[in-house]
């Protein structure tokens, strides 16, 4: 099956620093990648939709200047949390969408997530 | 708008008990429906899906039927195991490029031996 990786799997940083999270589709090309945020014991909240070669589309309430998304290639999207603060501490999950010709369907595959802790 | 509502947890069961986790949805159009599972410390995994009305998705003994008339996609398993302890998410999406999954809040299942 399709594999999506995230790096790092966890990161601890000081308040005010920036953190970059990478999301890679390892064995397929993904025209669309999504970034989610998951708070403890809560659901996944979509942050933004990232299309290769174009600007990301952010959900309402998500600060685009704080959460910078770059989708430079069909296998890599990055999320940079700029000037991180403790309230940004969360579990960030990416997913990649691919068209499966066998099932004529867009399938979405998830990365394992990145745990960000801002001190 | 589009949304997913699933029963609040936690659900606590004994091994071999019958499991039902309710999920209903609101959608403009005809979505595809999914159940995802998140085991402790791991990422989301697709458990099963159904892409049109009356379809039944099944995997690992779990099953769910897409009921358009009741806008529901309840998850069931006849006999749960301790290893089924996890958080289960119901979700929907549309088969269009660039459309994200919309998740329910998740239901924590705890199975004891």
Interface residues (C-beta under 8 A of the other chain):
Chain A: X31 X32 X34 X41 X42 X43 X44 X46 X49 X51 X93 X95 X97 X99 X105 X106 X108 X110 X111 X112 X113
Chain B: X32 X36 X42 X43 X44 X45 X51 X89 X93 X95 X96 X97 X98 X99 X100 X101 X102 X103 X104 X105 X106 X108
